[in-house]
Amino acid sequence: MACGYWKAGVSDHEAAFHITFRENPFAGEFTVACGLAAVVDLVREFRFRENEIEYLASQRGNDDKRLFDPGFLDYLRALRLTCDIDALPEGSLVFPNEPLIRVCGPIIECQLLETSLLTVLNFQSLIATKAARVCLAAENDAVIEFGLRRSQGADGGLSAARAAYIGGCAGTSNLLAGERFGIPVSGTQAHSWIMFFETEMEAFQTYARALPNNCVFLVDTYNSIDGVHRAIDVAKQLRRDGHEMIGVRLDSGDRVALSIEARKMLDEAGFPGAKIVCSGDLDEFVIADMKRRRAKIDMWGVGTKLSTGQPDAALGGVYKLGAVRSPGEQWRYRIKLSDDPAKMSCPGSLQVRRFHQPDGRFIADAIYEIDHAVSDPWVIVDVGNEKQTEIPARTDYSDLLVPIFRHGELVYRTPGIDASREHTRKQLSAAPPAILKLKKPRPYKVGLEKSLHELRSTLIVRAKEERPEPR
């Protein structure tokens, strides 16, 4: 497409694109925006290196002739991004049809960014949302991301660990993620460690001698209750040597009943501060059920279903064109039609205005076009049923998309990962509790600002009139 634009002589034409999604993941009613820091790095480093130009030059069409014009490759060789980019800060709550990011600039530059932006924002937002749900289910307990061995490759494991931390996890077992992003790290031994030694007691004692200040004993290799007894015996020796056992880990069996018994045993043995860690095929629903049954768990190690975003494979974000313009001209709006009303796009350059109470609690969101006159007072129109909601005058609000790049230059100070994690926490605390429920959550009120809804409706009618009838 970039080559086609270049050959058509429209490389100086501008476009406005947005990344949006149509449904919240996990049958929930919120999504956590994540991945902006990676987007910033990607855009700052964007250029075509000589080996990449050579690879493109080697491509052939179906006539076995050169696919790309040498002039176009020279254009790519000199290309530096000059786009304006606005985005939601990481950790922001976002809802269907709202843009996570807006990209405005030369059409070729905008088009070349599409796939990279989607792969970053779709995956990290999916995992951050899953992590937020898991942490909500765990209430005040710490959740550790345990999923590297099941993630989609090492790069997926790194991104998942980062997104899970922003979503609310307290740490990760991924040491590379800890080193690279500053995430707290935590881990225990595997069953293979226990099985390597002749007895479970020997395995615990050997581990205690090697790492006396990091002892969480995995007790379920043979029999969990026996394992807790042996962990207590080793913990007593550790205490005599001036160290304290951190706790024990349950990975299988009836972990609710086992945790209750283990807590009783640890308390009676004089280790009330010892933690009980739970792992093994956990997700938000399993944790919520175990909490309901009064499990005595202090920490949760959540792996596969967190780091792979189960049961959803992807967020489903799309990159849609909203407007185009020739040099010196006004924006011309664009819209995509579909037989499915939910898949029809919104025209223009979009922004999201979040109305909230003075204490910051969310009321409703309005998607509006930044260059188009808005209704007064603000009226929100539901995309599905066209129900209208008027926002009272002088309601507090915030516009969510903030400037990230201007003319290709970074104007945004990327927060540290802990600040983004704290932003997620504040966003969740300000959201209506009904949208955070794991079962039967209530949708948050989001709609098109009235004048944008009218513009969209007009363009839909016009496009349908111009569309040729099927033969």
FIKOL-982132 format. One line per 8 residues: number of its first residue (from 1); their letters; for each residue x, y, z of C-alpha. Coordinates in steps of 0.05 Angstrom, whole numbers. Layout:
! residues N
NUM> A> X Y Z | ...
//
This chain:
! residues 471
1> MACGYWKA> 0 0 0 | 56 48 17 | 87 36 -51 | 19 46 -84 | 10 113 -49 | 80 134 -70 | 68 115 -143 | 0 151 -141
9> GVSDHEAA> 36 215 -122 | -3 225 -58 | 53 215 -8 | 42 287 16 | -32 274 31 | -50 267 104 | -95 218 141 | -125 208 210
17> FHITFREN> -127 137 237 | -151 108 303 | -143 43 340 | -208 21 371 | -241 -45 391 | -313 -68 389 | -319 -113 450 | -287 -116 518
25> PFAGEFTV> -248 -181 529 | -267 -238 577 | -342 -221 573 | -326 -161 618 | -345 -88 615 | -277 -54 617 | -208 -56 585 | -141 -30 611
33> ACGLAAVV> -101 7 558 | -29 -16 558 | 32 -16 512 | 43 59 502 | 115 57 527 | 132 4 474 | 96 47 421 | 139 107 441
41> DLVREFRF> 203 66 432 | 178 38 366 | 162 106 337 | 227 138 361 | 268 83 329 | 227 78 265 | 270 76 202 | 288 28 147
49> RENEIEYL> 358 1 154 | 400 -18 95 | 393 -93 104 | 317 -83 104 | 320 -42 41 | 360 -97 9 | 309 -148 30 | 252 -108 0
57> ASQRGNDD> 292 -99 -64 | 297 -175 -69 | 221 -185 -71 | 190 -205 -137 | 120 -202 -166 | 84 -259 -201 | 121 -242 -265 | 187 -252 -228
65> KRLFDPGF> 204 -179 -238 | 224 -130 -184 | 164 -114 -139 | 186 -47 -111 | 210 12 -153 | 281 34 -135 | 255 105 -126 | 206 81 -73
73> LDYLRALR> 262 44 -37 | 302 109 -37 | 241 143 -7 | 239 91 49 | 313 97 61 | 305 171 76 | 239 165 113 | 233 194 183
81> LTCDIDAL> 165 198 217 | 131 265 222 | 64 243 250 | 24 273 307 | 5 217 355 | -44 223 414 | -59 164 460 | -89 142 526
89> PEGSLVFP> -38 138 582 | -22 67 603 | -69 41 656 | -129 82 632 | -195 46 629 | -222 46 558 | -287 20 528 | -313 -5 460
97> NEPLIRVC> -309 44 402 | -263 92 440 | -195 105 408 | -134 80 446 | -91 120 399 | -98 172 343 | -47 178 288 | -48 238 241
105> GPIIECQL> 3 252 187 | 27 233 117 | -13 174 92 | 47 129 79 | 74 140 150 | 6 126 181 | -2 63 140 | 66 36 156
113> LETSLLTV> 52 42 231 | -12 1 230 | 11 -69 243 | 64 -51 295 | 16 -8 335 | -38 -62 334 | 7 -119 355 | 34 -79 414
121> LNFQSLIA> -31 -48 440 | -76 -108 427 | -34 -158 465 | -11 -115 524 | -81 -86 534 | -110 -157 534 | -61 -181 588 | -66 -118 630
129> TKAARVCL> -142 -127 630 | -136 -200 650 | -88 -181 706 | -135 -128 732 | -192 -179 734 | -149 -230 770 | -125 -178 821 | -197 -155 833
137> AAENDAVI> -216 -227 847 | -157 -235 895 | -180 -172 932 | -121 -150 975 | -77 -211 964 | -14 -206 923 | -15 -238 853 | 50 -260 820
145> EFGLRRSQ> 53 -270 745 | 78 -342 734 | 66 -351 660 | 132 -348 622 | 137 -422 607 | 68 -422 574 | 71 -354 540 | 75 -343 465
153> GADGGLSA> 151 -341 461 | 202 -303 500 | 180 -235 472 | 108 -251 489 | 130 -271 559 | 165 -205 569 | 106 -164 544 | 58 -205 586
161> ARAAYIGG> 99 -195 650 | 101 -120 638 | 27 -114 622 | 8 -158 681 | 46 -113 729 | 12 -51 702 | -54 -88 708 | -41 -98 783
169> CAGTSNLL> 3 -158 794 | 54 -150 850 | 111 -184 814 | 134 -236 764 | 176 -300 762 | 208 -274 697 | 278 -249 716 | 290 -217 649
177> AGERFGIP> 226 -176 657 | 250 -157 726 | 317 -134 700 | 289 -98 639 | 227 -65 669 | 242 -61 744 | 186 -108 763 | 194 -143 831
185> VSGTQAHS> 212 -217 821 | 191 -278 861 | 196 -353 852 | 202 -421 886 | 229 -489 869 | 194 -536 819 | 171 -607 830 | 234 -631 794
193> WIMFFETE> 276 -603 851 | 237 -644 902 | 239 -706 858 | 314 -702 845 | 330 -719 918 | 316 -785 951 | 267 -756 1001 | 224 -693 1006
201> MEAFQTYA> 259 -675 1072 | 327 -678 1038 | 302 -632 982 | 276 -581 1033 | 339 -583 1075 | 385 -576 1015 | 345 -517 989 | 346 -484 1058
209> RALPNNCV> 422 -490 1062 | 430 -461 992 | 380 -403 998 | 362 -395 1072 | 333 -325 1060 | 286 -346 1003 | 250 -408 1027 | 180 -422 1000
217> FLVDTYNS> 172 -497 1002 | 131 -533 949 | 94 -584 991 | 48 -623 944 | 97 -668 906 | 76 -729 946 | 27 -710 1001 | 12 -638 1017
225> IDGVHRAI> -1 -646 1092 | 62 -687 1101 | 98 -635 1061 | 75 -580 1108 | 99 -620 1168 | 168 -627 1136 | 169 -553 1117 | 155 -535 1189
233> DVAKQLRR> 212 -580 1213 | 260 -546 1165 | 233 -477 1184 | 250 -490 1257 | 322 -505 1238 | 323 -442 1195 | 300 -402 1255 | 354 -431 1299
241> DGHEMIGV> 404 -409 1246 | 375 -338 1246 | 330 -343 1185 | 254 -345 1174 | 216 -388 1125 | 175 -346 1076 | 121 -399 1070 | 95 -459 1032
249> RLDSGDRV> 64 -467 963 | 3 -509 946 | -3 -529 872 | -55 -585 869 | -110 -621 906 | -166 -588 944 | -127 -525 956 | -183 -493 997
257> ALSIEARK> -184 -549 1049 | -109 -557 1046 | -97 -483 1057 | -143 -482 1118 | -106 -542 1148 | -38 -514 1129 | -54 -447 1162 | -75 -483 1226
265> MLDEAGFP> -10 -524 1226 | 34 -464 1213 | 1 -422 1267 | 5 -477 1319 | 78 -489 1303 | 94 -416 1316 | 96 -390 1245 | 36 -344 1239
273> GAKIVCSG> 74 -299 1192 | 89 -354 1142 | 54 -344 1075 | 12 -395 1038 | 22 -388 963 | -27 -420 915 | -13 -437 842 | -39 -485 789
281> DLDEFVIA> -88 -467 733 | -114 -405 767 | -156 -349 738 | -203 -296 765 | -261 -344 770 | -223 -398 807 | -193 -348 855 | -261 -316 868
289> DMKRRRAK> -291 -384 883 | -234 -402 930 | -242 -336 966 | -316 -349 973 | -300 -416 1004 | -254 -380 1053 | -187 -408 1030 | -129 -386 1073
297> IDMWGVGT> -85 -362 1015 | -38 -302 1021 | -8 -300 951 | -31 -326 883 | 16 -349 828 | -23 -342 763 | 9 -368 700 | -21 -395 635
305> KLSTGQPD> -89 -364 637 | -60 -296 653 | 0 -292 607 | -37 -321 547 | -101 -282 559 | -146 -342 564 | -200 -353 542 | -193 -295 492
313> AALGGVYK> -139 -299 439 | -135 -225 424 | -167 -158 441 | -191 -148 370 | -168 -77 360 | -174 -47 291 | -139 10 255 | -190 52 217
321> LGAVRSPG> -184 113 172 | -227 172 195 | -207 229 149 | -160 250 93 | -137 316 65 | -93 343 9 | -40 395 26 | -73 460 47
329> EQWRYRIK> -144 432 46 | -195 416 99 | -206 345 125 | -252 301 84 | -287 250 127 | -285 176 112 | -329 119 137 | -329 43 130
337> LSDDPAKM> -396 10 117 | -416 -60 140 | -479 -102 143 | -461 -108 217 | -476 -39 248 | -424 -50 302 | -369 -53 248 | -385 14 217
345> SCPGSLQV> -329 62 233 | -332 134 259 | -309 192 216 | -261 248 233 | -206 259 284 | -233 231 349 | -224 247 422 | -257 219 485
353> RRFHQPDG> -286 263 539 | -297 228 606 | -348 262 651 | -338 250 725 | -360 272 794 | -317 322 832 | -284 264 869 | -264 233 802
361> RFIADAIY> -316 178 798 | -335 163 726 | -404 182 700 | -401 172 624 | -356 178 563 | -370 217 499 | -331 204 435 | -328 269 395
369> EIDHAVSD> -295 297 332 | -243 350 351 | -255 396 291 | -331 391 290 | -380 435 329 | -408 397 389 | -477 398 419 | -491 445 476
377> PWVIVDVG> -506 418 527 | -469 354 513 | -514 297 490 | -488 225 484 | -520 178 434 | -514 103 444 | -484 70 382 | -529 9 386
385> NEKQTEIP> -599 34 403 | -591 110 392 | -614 125 462 | -594 196 482 | -566 219 549 | -557 292 566 | -498 311 610 | -515 365 661
393> ARTDYSDL> -481 432 650 | -416 445 687 | -402 371 697 | -328 359 709 | -292 323 653 | -225 302 626 | -204 291 553 | -168 224 552
401> LVPIFRHG> -122 225 491 | -59 264 507 | -4 288 459 | 52 238 451 | 87 261 386 | 83 326 348 | 112 326 278 | 150 263 296
409> ELVYRTPG> 182 293 359 | 167 263 427 | 130 313 472 | 107 263 525 | 144 243 587 | 133 168 592 | 116 149 664 | 154 95 700
417> IDASREHT> 121 27 705 | 102 37 778 | 66 102 760 | 27 67 705 | 9 11 754 | -16 63 803 | -56 97 748 | -91 31 736
425> RKQLSAAP> -108 25 810 | -137 95 811 | -177 84 748 | -208 20 776 | -225 55 842 | -259 111 804 | -300 65 759 | -372 46 775
433> PAILKLKK> -367 -19 816 | -420 -52 773 | -375 -52 711 | -320 -89 750 | -361 -150 769 | -336 -217 743 | -407 -243 733 | -462 -202 701
441> PRPYKVGL> -425 -136 699 | -464 -75 678 | -441 -36 616 | -411 33 626 | -446 90 590 | -407 107 526 | -434 140 464 | -422 187 407
449> EKSLHELR> -430 261 420 | -494 282 385 | -464 322 327 | -414 265 313 | -472 216 312 | -509 260 263 | -447 267 219 | -437 192 220
457> STLIVRAK> -509 179 202 | -506 228 144 | -443 196 116 | -474 126 123 | -535 147 83 | -491 182 31 | -444 123 24 | -502 74 16
465> EERPEPR> -532 118 -39 | -466 119 -76 | -453 44 -68 | -471 6 -131 | -526 -45 -127 | -502 -118 -129 | -513 -153 -195
//
